[in-house]
Amino acid sequence: MVKTLNLAYSYVNGAEIAFPDIELTPGEHLLVIGPSGVGKTTLLYLLAGLLPPLRGTISIAGTELNSLTRKELDNFRGKHIGIVFQQYHFIKSLNVSDNLRLRQSFPENANDKQRRHELSERLGLTEYLNEKVMSLSQGQQQRLSIALGMIHRPQLILADEPTSNLDDMNCVKVIDLLKEEAEICKSSLLIITHDLRVMSHFQNRVML
């Protein structure tokens, strides 16, 4: 499902970072853990096709990202990859339902009302569908961020520091939600974090 080989990235200041090879089978979960500043988010952006690698290859669902044009990469990401960003990416002028509908329809995905209803119900968002996103609590915004990353049933889910601002109880809840939704969608799940509390929830781990 996901395979990287000899992957490296160069920062603007010329500093280079090389990443360990990753091989993730369909439906498999992987935790990438390490302290701040070692390139965890950079790795996630590389896997999502949001940054070009200095060298090496990234293959997702049999497609090598390096071979795609920018437009093809945008379409591939929109169909096959779900991203739960550390900083929430909402359209602030829209309500919860419209944010989900907008993400669901890009690119060329069906406007599946039943999918929105089922996912909102599982994530405890049903009663907030008509609320503006900025009126939600932090925990509700986190669940919406997860919903936006999963609404299109991606083959690969990438989560960037999903528990960094949460207490212990909500940390466990978010990890359980991510794993549960990944299993329902039969998606591979890769979590990037420095949060040591998450380690006990994953047997498959890579240290940076």
Sine and cosine of phi, psi and omega as CSV:
sin_phi,cos_phi,sin_psi,cos_psi,sin_omega,cos_omega
0.00,0.00,-0.79,0.61,0.06,-1.00
-0.80,-0.59,0.77,-0.64,0.03,-1.00
-0.58,-0.81,0.81,-0.58,0.08,-1.00
-0.88,-0.48,0.50,-0.86,-0.02,-1.00
-0.62,-0.79,0.84,-0.55,0.07,-1.00
0.81,0.59,0.65,0.76,-0.11,-0.99
-0.98,0.19,0.73,-0.69,0.03,-1.00
-0.53,-0.85,0.40,-0.91,0.01,-1.00
-0.67,-0.75,0.54,-0.84,0.03,-1.00
-0.89,-0.45,0.80,-0.60,0.02,-1.00
-0.99,0.17,0.20,-0.98,-0.05,-1.00
-0.86,0.52,-0.58,0.81,-0.02,-1.00
-0.98,0.18,0.07,1.00,0.04,-1.00
1.00,-0.06,-0.16,0.99,0.03,-1.00
-0.92,0.40,0.71,-0.71,-0.04,-1.00
-0.92,-0.40,0.63,-0.78,0.06,-1.00
-0.77,-0.64,0.75,-0.66,0.04,-1.00
-0.96,-0.27,0.64,-0.77,-0.06,-1.00
-0.94,-0.34,0.54,-0.84,0.08,-1.00
-0.91,0.41,0.50,-0.87,0.05,-1.00
-0.90,0.43,0.62,-0.79,-0.01,-1.00
-0.84,-0.55,0.68,-0.73,0.13,-0.99
-0.68,-0.73,0.89,-0.46,-0.11,-0.99
-0.81,-0.58,0.84,-0.54,-0.02,-1.00
-0.99,0.12,0.31,-0.95,0.01,-1.00
-0.83,0.56,0.77,-0.64,0.02,-1.00
0.99,0.15,-0.04,1.00,-0.03,-1.00
-0.99,0.12,0.49,-0.87,0.03,-1.00
-0.95,-0.32,0.62,-0.79,0.02,-1.00
-0.65,-0.76,0.72,-0.70,0.09,-1.00
-0.96,-0.28,0.83,-0.56,0.10,-0.99
-0.95,-0.30,0.90,-0.44,-0.16,-0.99
-0.79,-0.61,0.56,-0.83,0.03,-1.00
0.09,-1.00,0.24,-0.97,-0.03,-1.00
-0.93,0.36,0.21,-0.98,0.04,-1.00
-0.89,0.46,0.61,-0.80,0.10,-1.00
1.00,0.00,0.07,1.00,-0.02,-1.00
-1.00,-0.09,-0.05,1.00,0.06,-1.00
0.97,-0.26,0.32,0.95,-0.04,-1.00
-0.89,0.45,-0.76,0.65,-0.01,-1.00
-0.92,0.39,-0.57,0.82,0.09,-1.00
-0.86,0.52,-0.69,0.73,0.04,-1.00
-0.87,0.50,-0.70,0.71,0.01,-1.00
-0.88,0.48,-0.68,0.73,0.00,-1.00
-0.92,0.40,-0.56,0.83,0.09,-1.00
-0.90,0.43,-0.72,0.70,-0.01,-1.00
-0.90,0.43,-0.51,0.86,0.01,-1.00
-0.99,0.11,-0.09,1.00,-0.04,-1.00
0.97,0.25,0.33,0.94,0.01,-1.00
-1.00,0.01,-0.27,0.96,0.10,-1.00
-0.74,-0.67,0.59,-0.81,0.07,-1.00
-1.00,0.06,0.67,-0.74,0.02,-1.00
-0.96,0.28,0.44,-0.90,0.14,-0.99
-0.93,0.38,-0.67,0.74,0.07,-1.00
-0.37,-0.93,0.18,-0.98,0.01,-1.00
0.99,-0.12,0.10,-1.00,-0.06,-1.00
-0.80,-0.60,0.49,-0.87,0.08,-1.00
-0.76,-0.65,0.86,-0.52,0.03,-1.00
-0.88,-0.48,0.80,-0.60,0.02,-1.00
-0.79,-0.62,0.83,-0.56,0.00,-1.00
0.79,0.61,0.62,0.79,0.06,-1.00
0.99,0.13,0.01,1.00,0.00,-1.00
-0.95,-0.32,0.80,-0.61,0.04,-1.00
-1.00,0.08,0.88,-0.47,-0.09,-1.00
-0.87,0.49,-0.56,0.83,-0.03,-1.00
-0.87,0.49,-0.40,0.92,-0.09,-1.00
-1.00,0.08,-0.12,0.99,-0.11,-0.99
-1.00,-0.06,0.57,-0.82,0.17,-0.99
-0.95,0.31,0.18,-0.98,0.00,-1.00
-0.85,0.53,-0.70,0.71,0.00,-1.00
-0.91,0.41,-0.69,0.73,0.03,-1.00
-0.89,0.46,-0.62,0.78,0.01,-1.00
-0.92,0.40,-0.66,0.75,0.05,-1.00
-0.87,0.50,-0.70,0.71,0.00,-1.00
-0.92,0.40,-0.66,0.75,0.01,-1.00
-0.89,0.45,-0.72,0.70,0.02,-1.00
-0.87,0.49,-0.70,0.71,-0.04,-1.00
-0.89,0.45,-0.49,0.87,-0.03,-1.00
-1.00,-0.02,-0.60,0.80,-0.24,-0.97
-0.92,-0.40,-0.26,0.97,-0.09,-1.00
-0.85,-0.53,0.75,-0.67,0.12,-0.99
-0.93,-0.37,0.73,-0.68,-0.05,-1.00
-0.87,-0.50,0.80,-0.60,0.14,-0.99
-0.97,-0.25,0.98,-0.17,-0.09,-1.00
-0.97,0.24,0.45,-0.89,0.10,-1.00
-0.91,0.40,-0.68,0.74,0.10,-1.00
-0.99,-0.11,0.83,-0.56,-0.10,-0.99
-0.89,0.45,0.65,-0.76,0.03,-1.00
-0.90,-0.44,1.00,0.04,0.00,-1.00
-0.91,-0.42,0.39,-0.92,0.23,-0.97
-1.00,0.00,0.97,-0.26,-0.20,-0.98
-0.91,0.43,-0.45,0.89,-0.03,-1.00
-0.98,0.19,-0.16,0.99,-0.03,-1.00
-0.97,-0.25,0.36,-0.93,0.07,-1.00
-0.99,0.11,0.00,-1.00,-0.07,-1.00
-0.87,0.49,-0.74,0.68,-0.03,-1.00
-0.87,0.50,-0.68,0.74,-0.03,-1.00
-0.94,0.34,-0.56,0.83,0.10,-1.00
-0.88,0.47,-0.68,0.73,0.03,-1.00
-0.92,0.40,-0.67,0.74,-0.01,-1.00
-0.89,0.45,-0.66,0.75,0.00,-1.00
-0.90,0.44,-0.72,0.70,0.01,-1.00
-0.92,0.40,-0.59,0.80,-0.04,-1.00
-0.92,0.39,-0.49,0.87,-0.09,-1.00
-1.00,-0.02,0.05,1.00,-0.02,-1.00
-0.85,-0.52,0.72,-0.70,-0.32,0.95
-1.00,-0.09,0.69,-0.72,0.15,-0.99
0.86,0.51,0.47,0.88,0.10,-1.00
-1.00,-0.05,0.45,-0.89,-0.03,-1.00
-0.93,0.36,0.55,-0.84,0.09,-1.00
-0.99,0.12,0.99,0.12,-0.17,-0.99
-1.00,-0.09,0.99,-0.11,-0.04,-1.00
-0.90,0.43,-0.60,0.80,-0.01,-1.00
-0.90,0.43,-0.63,0.78,0.04,-1.00
-0.88,0.47,-0.68,0.73,0.03,-1.00
-0.88,0.47,-0.66,0.75,-0.02,-1.00
-0.91,0.41,-0.74,0.68,-0.04,-1.00
-0.90,0.44,-0.69,0.72,-0.03,-1.00
-0.92,0.38,-0.66,0.75,0.02,-1.00
-0.89,0.45,-0.61,0.79,0.00,-1.00
-0.92,0.39,-0.70,0.72,-0.01,-1.00
-0.91,0.41,-0.55,0.83,-0.05,-1.00
-1.00,-0.07,0.10,0.99,0.06,-1.00
0.94,0.33,0.56,0.83,-0.04,-1.00
-0.94,-0.35,-0.04,1.00,-0.14,-0.99
-0.83,0.56,-0.70,0.72,-0.07,-1.00
-0.97,0.24,-0.09,1.00,-0.03,-1.00
-0.93,-0.36,0.14,0.99,-0.11,-0.99
-0.86,0.51,-0.51,0.86,-0.02,-1.00
-0.99,-0.11,0.11,0.99,0.00,-1.00
-1.00,0.00,0.54,-0.84,0.13,-0.99
-0.92,0.39,0.61,-0.80,-0.14,-0.99
-0.89,0.46,-0.51,0.86,-0.06,-1.00
-0.97,0.23,-0.12,0.99,0.08,-1.00
-1.00,0.02,-0.10,1.00,-0.01,-1.00
-0.98,0.20,0.44,-0.90,0.12,-0.99
-0.95,0.31,0.18,-0.98,0.00,-1.00
-0.87,0.50,-0.68,0.74,0.01,-1.00
-0.90,0.44,-0.64,0.77,0.03,-1.00
-0.92,0.38,-0.63,0.78,0.06,-1.00
-0.91,0.42,-0.59,0.81,0.05,-1.00
-0.89,0.45,-0.69,0.72,0.02,-1.00
-0.91,0.41,-0.59,0.81,0.07,-1.00
-0.91,0.42,-0.64,0.77,0.04,-1.00
-0.87,0.49,-0.65,0.76,0.06,-1.00
-0.90,0.43,-0.69,0.72,0.01,-1.00
-0.87,0.49,-0.67,0.75,0.01,-1.00
-0.90,0.44,-0.56,0.83,0.01,-1.00
-0.97,0.25,-0.29,0.96,-0.12,-0.99
-0.87,-0.50,-0.09,1.00,-0.15,-0.99
-0.86,0.50,-0.49,0.87,-0.06,-1.00
-0.99,-0.13,0.26,0.97,0.03,-1.00
0.80,0.60,0.87,0.49,-0.05,-1.00
-0.94,0.35,0.42,-0.91,0.08,-1.00
-0.97,0.23,-0.45,0.89,0.01,-1.00
-0.76,-0.65,0.77,-0.63,0.07,-1.00
-0.93,-0.37,0.82,-0.58,0.04,-1.00
-0.92,-0.39,0.83,-0.56,-0.02,-1.00
-0.85,-0.52,0.84,-0.55,-0.05,-1.00
-0.98,-0.21,0.94,-0.34,0.04,-1.00
0.74,0.68,0.82,0.58,-0.10,-0.99
-0.94,0.33,-0.21,0.98,-0.07,-1.00
-0.88,-0.47,0.13,0.99,-0.21,-0.98
-0.89,0.46,-0.48,0.88,-0.05,-1.00
-0.94,-0.34,0.34,0.94,-0.11,-0.99
-0.93,-0.36,0.51,-0.86,0.11,-0.99
-0.96,0.27,0.07,-1.00,-0.11,-0.99
-0.86,0.52,-0.69,0.73,-0.05,-1.00
-0.90,0.43,-0.71,0.70,-0.01,-1.00
-0.96,0.27,-0.43,0.90,0.11,-0.99
-0.86,0.51,-0.76,0.65,0.01,-1.00
-0.90,0.44,-0.66,0.75,-0.01,-1.00
-0.87,0.49,-0.70,0.72,-0.03,-1.00
-0.92,0.40,-0.68,0.73,0.03,-1.00
-0.88,0.47,-0.69,0.72,0.02,-1.00
-0.89,0.46,-0.65,0.76,0.02,-1.00
-0.89,0.45,-0.71,0.70,0.00,-1.00
-0.88,0.48,-0.72,0.70,-0.01,-1.00
-0.92,0.39,-0.64,0.77,0.00,-1.00
-0.91,0.42,-0.72,0.69,-0.01,-1.00
-0.92,0.40,-0.61,0.79,0.05,-1.00
-0.88,0.47,-0.65,0.76,0.01,-1.00
-0.93,0.37,-0.63,0.78,0.02,-1.00
-0.89,0.45,-0.67,0.74,-0.03,-1.00
-1.00,0.09,-0.07,1.00,-0.08,-1.00
0.84,0.54,0.64,0.76,-0.03,-1.00
-0.99,-0.15,0.48,-0.88,0.22,-0.98
-0.98,0.21,0.58,-0.81,-0.06,-1.00
-0.81,-0.59,0.81,-0.58,0.06,-1.00
-0.81,-0.59,0.87,-0.49,-0.02,-1.00
-0.94,-0.35,0.77,-0.64,0.07,-1.00
-0.97,-0.24,0.80,-0.60,-0.03,-1.00
-0.32,-0.95,0.36,-0.93,0.21,-0.98
-0.95,-0.31,0.04,1.00,-0.11,-0.99
-0.99,0.17,0.96,-0.27,-0.05,-1.00
-0.91,0.42,-0.33,0.94,0.02,-1.00
-0.89,0.46,-0.39,0.92,-0.09,-1.00
-0.99,0.16,-0.33,0.94,-0.15,-0.99
-0.85,0.53,-0.62,0.78,-0.07,-1.00
-0.93,0.36,-0.21,0.98,-0.04,-1.00
-1.00,-0.05,-0.05,1.00,-0.05,-1.00
-0.68,-0.74,0.78,-0.62,0.08,-1.00
-1.00,0.09,-0.51,0.86,-0.04,-1.00
-1.00,-0.04,0.94,-0.33,-0.11,-0.99
-0.69,-0.73,0.54,-0.84,0.14,-0.99
-0.82,-0.58,0.76,-0.65,0.02,-1.00
-0.99,-0.16,0.71,-0.70,0.10,-1.00
-0.95,-0.33,0.00,0.00,0.00,0.00
